[in-house]
Amino acid sequence: MDATSNLLVEIGTEELPPTALLALSHAFVAGFRERLDDAGIGFETIEPFASPRRLALLVRGILTRQPDREILRRGPAVGSAFAPDGQPTKAALGFAGSCGVPVDALAREVTDKGEWLAFRSTVPGALTASLVPELTDAALARLPIPKRMRWGEGSEEFVRPVHWVCLLLGTEAIPGRILGTEAGRHTHGHRFHHPEPLNVPEATEYAELLRSCGSVEPDFKRRRDLVRSQVEALASANGLRARVDDALLDEVTALVEWPKAILGRFDAAYLAIPPEVLIETMRSNQKYFPVEDASGALQASFITVANIESRDPDQVRAGNERVIRPRFADAAFFWAQDLKQPLEGYAERLETVVFQDRLGTVAEKSARVASLAGDLASSIGVDPDLAARAARLSRCDLVTSMVYEFPGLQGTMGRYYAVHAKEDPCVCAAMEEQYLPRFAGDILPSSPCGRVLAIADRIDTLVGIFGIGLRPTGAKDPYGLRRASIGVLRILIETPLELDLRALIALAASAYPAGLLSKDVEAAALAYVLDRLRGYYHERGVSADTIEAVLQTGVTIPADLDARLAAVTAFRSMSGSASLAAANKRIRNILSKAGIDIVAGSVCPEANGELLKEPAEIRLAAQVDELSSRVMPLANARDYVGVLSLLSDLETDLEAFFDQVMVMVEDPNIRKNRIGLLRSLAGLFLLVADISRLQE
């Protein structure tokens, strides 16, 4: 059995960027695993460690020696390696010489392309310890670091200056130089609790040594759980409940090595400010956890997580309370200043804020969105005046003092200012809901005005940006058009709303000055949104051919497309669906060669009963005639499952038709009649989808 050991790799640094720490750790593990795989060095598991001052990993059960490798070198073809008299040619002699052996020591390799001279040799595997520095350098070089730093007089670059490197294989230190730093067998504990070096006796003792002697919890997940449990326990002990969101929890975990939760308080008078402002200040600026009572009301307290076990926690508490006070005072001032005029009073300032150089100011955008929102509103039962009013006010909070200081509160502050100005409740809700959904899985607007405004604003941006040629390319999407398109689709599908994308885009384009937008803007924008529809359904497990089958109908109402997709998905589980899909492919090929277009639901006038000759076509024609009257009401009611269920009864008669009837006969009238029958049949299926697109 090959010998194994445990490998420790630790890179000690200055404080790493907290929002990037977890991603760096994951990338380091992935990169090192890939390097080991490339080198053929087997191992059992890789355990990651990450704290503000270190990236490390423990590889358990790693082979102490790289496996031997067999190398095959192929030389010249046998036919050109030997002369007619059997003597080796210069090609054979040269190849043998390069391998360091005589010609008669070469092997022969037979392939489907002929027989070749070959040389096989075995390269002994290197000791793992000798490869670790190179593997580590390669893994570190591929970390996702947008901007690398230099330090000292060397040329090395990394996310932060490196102060120590620890490389151990079992109990043995591995010599080497990583990022300009000589590797050793020591690590460092907490910057204040244990700044002296700590010798690591054996690789697997690393984590416990840091915990017991160094006042460092190196495991990110364990430290994260520790932060959460301390925060929640401290809040509970004071009759409170902490608001712990994952993003803040990750960031705080990346800021501390030895967490200690501390409860602080602030003046309850600040609770008169909207709670979102206080929460934003605590979370974004101070990395504090807000607390609430049992009913969910924000309380005049917070929990901070210190990176030190202080001998005088009251001093730490007082320092944090002192820091938050002026921030809350500023917020109170902004709130009072902004309320001196109604939300509508800020509209004039939008005329000086540029939305996009060629598309005008934010005020001009608001006017376009107001026009579009008013037109959309009546079609879905919303008061057009309220929708237009919401659109005109939608961006006013962008020029308030509060949103200038806290950009993440746009929309939220708009809602508060609209309520204070006694705007209609639907308008007030729309101020915040216009930004929904913000991300994948986010909630959708719940108010009618919010839905209309969210759609109108996104469609206006999409059409405008596409129209001036700034379309997304690859991963570059500076105007967030992908997210905007998916947001519109989600609102239309999941609400659902009976709005047509084609009509929406055309309406938005008509609001721009003549000649500003490109001529193909409507087609290009529609194609872009429909392509996002493919991704939307693919993520939900809908097969690509099902999506294409439905999109081939040309329908551009997402709510309708959703019903069709559900029906085709159900159809595929019915017996006979594969046979019907194959038959439809055959029908499509015949009609295509005949230059015949298919129209959904149309009954072809050429399907003349007097020209029906064969029993199989008579039966099929009767079925098509009978089903036409039954499926149309179902299609009009969007009972697409019902339509396909009825049409699945055609399987036997359709198979018999193709087995017994020749469509392209010489008699032009009969041929035309049979083509008409197939056209009618295809039109019935097209009431739901082009099932000829379905793959087996």
Buried (B, 14 or more C-beta within 10 A) or exposed (E): EEEBBBBBBBBBBBBBEBEBBBBBBBBBBBBBBBBBEEBEBBBEEBBBBBBBBBBBBBBBEBBBBBEEEEEEBEBBEBEBBBEEEEEBBEBBBEBBEEBEEEBEEBEEBEEEEEEBBBBEEEEEBBBBBEBBBBBBBBBBEBBEBEEEBEBEEEEBBBBBBBBBBBBBBBBBBBEBEBBBBEBBBBBBBBBEBBEEBBEBEBBBBBBEBBBEBBBBBBBBEBBBBBBBEBBBEBBEEBEBBBBBEEEBBBBBBBBBBBBBBBBBBBEEEBBEBBBBBBBBBBBEEBBBBBBBEEEEEBBBBBBBBBBBEEEEBEEBBEEBBEBBEEBBEBBBEBBEEBBEEBBBEBBEBBEEEEBBEEBBBBBBBBBBBBBBBBBBBEBBEBBBEBBBBBBBBBBBBBBBBBBEBBEEBBBBBBBBBBBEBEBBEBBBBBBBBBBBBEEEEEEBBEBBBBBBBBBBBBBBBBBBBBBBEBBBEEEEBEBBBBBBBBBBBBBBBEBBBEBBBBBBBBBBBBBBEEEBBBEEBBEBBBEBBBEBBBBBBEEEEBBEBBBBBBBBBEBBBBBBBBBBBBBBBBBBEBEBBBBBBBBBBBBBEBBEEBEBEBEBBBBBEBBBEEBBBBEBBBBBBEBBBEBBEEBBEBBEEBBBBBBBBBBBBBBEBBBBBBEEBEBEEEEEEBBBBBBBBBBBBBBBBBBBBBBBBBEE
